[in-house]
Amino acid sequence: MQWHLILSTALVYLSFFLFLFLLGNKRKSMSITNYSVVSEFVFLGLSNSRPMQHFILSCSTISYISIVLGNLLVALTVTFDSHLHSPMYFLLANLSIMDLCFSTVTVPKMLSDLYSGKNTISFQGCVIQIFILHVLGASEMMLLIAMALDRYVAICKPLNYLNIMSPWMCIWLVFGAWVFGIIHSGFQLAFVAHLHFCGPNEIDSFYCDLPWFIKLACADTYKLEFIVTANSGIVSMGTFFLLNFSYMFILVTVWKHSSSALSKAFSTLSAHITVVVLFFGPCIVVYMWPCPTVPVDKFLSVLDFLITPLLNPAIYTLRNKDMKMAMRKLSSQFLSLRKI
């Protein structure tokens, strides 16, 4: 399981370069049309006030540094501590990698825009950002389902846990999550591949996403907006209810066998339930709420990219004795190496 970092990174780069190739072909085909293609988009950001932008820049920088350090610490702790080479921690390390990538796709660009005042992104950059965001978002949904499966087997079928959740099973679950994310994102962008952009180019946010991207097209996109939004919304809602049902099923199963073990099972699952609510809440509102206001959209975006990836490592580690002990051990080893 020590090479899960290589597997995850390789899949990210594979999807990234594959889409760059497809995007290059799409742009070549668009260049022969009679449309004046928009070459860049302008982000309106979180605020027009310069003092407020400085405040947001300071807070966001601190938050992003914490996200990088926290998620890297979780991934490295699981990788280098042999006591944590179990299915639950393997999936947790991959969740940390996805959270880190999810924030990295948008937050550094936002920080650069706030610092320089140049709030633009190229057409290619916008489409690539949308593609990677949807790959990571859908992959993380599937990974959360895999983590729910892991908890079900561990709590309800403990004697068969290591046989069911074997190392190859865990690797296939992570691989399947990435494949689903790539397919979902490609399916989403297939609907907008024919769109042309020749007029407005302002996006009232700090990153690119399909709901705003489609509205800027020079065509009647009402049906397309409905299809794309419904696709993401159904995936989000379906996964959310499936996860909640699975956790309820686990608790009911434990209660039937031993009511005294219910509190222990709920304590184990509470971290997973919290992460599910934090991750899916903003997604459901953005894609399923018919007319979300701009301030709500922006608040949920900040929650998705700056708060949730920061809270996930804390939620999973602060209540886990094994993780805290492993982190202390890794920290002491690092300090001893610095002294040498």
Secondary structure in CASP SS format (residue, H / E / C, confidence):
PFRMAT SS
TARGET T0000
AUTHOR 0000-0000-0000
METHOD secondary structure of the structure
MODEL  1
M C 1.00
Q C 1.00
W C 1.00
H H 1.00
L H 1.00
I H 1.00
L H 1.00
S H 1.00
T H 1.00
A H 1.00
L H 1.00
V H 1.00
Y H 1.00
L H 1.00
S H 1.00
F H 1.00
F H 1.00
L H 1.00
F H 1.00
L H 1.00
F H 1.00
L H 1.00
L H 1.00
G H 1.00
N H 1.00
K H 1.00
R H 1.00
K H 1.00
S H 1.00
M H 1.00
S C 1.00
I C 1.00
T C 1.00
N C 1.00
Y C 1.00
S C 1.00
V C 1.00
V C 1.00
S C 1.00
E E 1.00
F E 1.00
V E 1.00
F E 1.00
L C 1.00
G C 1.00
L C 1.00
S C 1.00
N C 1.00
S C 1.00
R H 1.00
P H 1.00
M H 1.00
Q H 1.00
H H 1.00
F H 1.00
I H 1.00
L H 1.00
S H 1.00
C H 1.00
S H 1.00
T H 1.00
I H 1.00
S H 1.00
Y H 1.00
I H 1.00
S H 1.00
I H 1.00
V H 1.00
L H 1.00
G H 1.00
N H 1.00
L H 1.00
L H 1.00
V H 1.00
A H 1.00
L H 1.00
T H 1.00
V H 1.00
T H 1.00
F H 1.00
D C 1.00
S H 1.00
H H 1.00
L H 1.00
H C 1.00
S C 1.00
P H 1.00
M H 1.00
Y H 1.00
F H 1.00
L H 1.00
L H 1.00
A H 1.00
N H 1.00
L H 1.00
S H 1.00
I H 1.00
M H 1.00
D H 1.00
L H 1.00
C H 1.00
F H 1.00
S H 1.00
T H 1.00
V H 1.00
T H 1.00
V H 1.00
P H 1.00
K H 1.00
M H 1.00
L H 1.00
S H 1.00
D H 1.00
L H 1.00
Y H 1.00
S H 1.00
G C 1.00
K C 1.00
N C 1.00
T E 1.00
I E 1.00
S E 1.00
F H 1.00
Q H 1.00
G H 1.00
C H 1.00
V H 1.00
I H 1.00
Q H 1.00
I H 1.00
F H 1.00
I H 1.00
L H 1.00
H H 1.00
V H 1.00
L H 1.00
G H 1.00
A H 1.00
S H 1.00
E H 1.00
M H 1.00
M H 1.00
L H 1.00
L H 1.00
I H 1.00
A H 1.00
M H 1.00
A H 1.00
L H 1.00
D H 1.00
R H 1.00
Y H 1.00
V H 1.00
A H 1.00
I H 1.00
C H 1.00
K C 1.00
P H 1.00
L H 1.00
N H 1.00
Y H 1.00
L H 1.00
N H 1.00
I H 1.00
M C 1.00
S C 1.00
P H 1.00
W H 1.00
M H 1.00
C H 1.00
I H 1.00
W H 1.00
L H 1.00
V H 1.00
F H 1.00
G H 1.00
A H 1.00
W H 1.00
V H 1.00
F H 1.00
G H 1.00
I H 1.00
I H 1.00
H H 1.00
S H 1.00
G H 1.00
F H 1.00
Q H 1.00
L H 1.00
A H 1.00
F H 1.00
V H 1.00
A C 1.00
H C 1.00
L C 1.00
H C 1.00
F C 1.00
C C 1.00
G C 1.00
P C 1.00
N C 1.00
E E 1.00
I E 1.00
D C 1.00
S C 1.00
F C 1.00
Y C 1.00
C C 1.00
D C 1.00
L H 1.00
P H 1.00
W H 1.00
F H 1.00
I H 1.00
K H 1.00
L C 1.00
A C 1.00
C C 1.00
A C 1.00
D C 1.00
T C 1.00
Y H 1.00
K H 1.00
L H 1.00
E H 1.00
F H 1.00
I H 1.00
V H 1.00
T H 1.00
A H 1.00
N H 1.00
S H 1.00
G H 1.00
I H 1.00
V H 1.00
S H 1.00
M H 1.00
G H 1.00
T H 1.00
F H 1.00
F H 1.00
L H 1.00
L H 1.00
N H 1.00
F H 1.00
S H 1.00
Y H 1.00
M H 1.00
F H 1.00
I H 1.00
L H 1.00
V H 1.00
T H 1.00
V H 1.00
W H 1.00
K H 1.00
H H 1.00
S C 1.00
S H 1.00
S H 1.00
A H 1.00
L H 1.00
S H 1.00
K H 1.00
A H 1.00
F H 1.00
S H 1.00
T H 1.00
L H 1.00
S H 1.00
A H 1.00
H H 1.00
I H 1.00
T H 1.00
V H 1.00
V H 1.00
V H 1.00
L H 1.00
F H 1.00
F H 1.00
G H 1.00
P H 1.00
C H 1.00
I H 1.00
V H 1.00
V H 1.00
Y H 1.00
M H 1.00
W C 1.00
P C 1.00
C C 1.00
P C 1.00
T C 1.00
V H 1.00
P H 1.00
V H 1.00
D H 1.00
K H 1.00
F H 1.00
L H 1.00
S H 1.00
V H 1.00
L H 1.00
D H 1.00
F H 1.00
L H 1.00
I H 1.00
T H 1.00
P H 1.00
L H 1.00
L H 1.00
N H 1.00
P H 1.00
A H 1.00
I H 1.00
Y H 1.00
T H 1.00
L H 1.00
R C 1.00
N C 1.00
K H 1.00
D H 1.00
M H 1.00
K H 1.00
M H 1.00
A H 1.00
M H 1.00
R H 1.00
K H 1.00
L H 1.00
S H 1.00
S H 1.00
Q H 1.00
F H 1.00
L H 1.00
S H 1.00
L H 1.00
R H 1.00
K H 1.00
I C 1.00
END
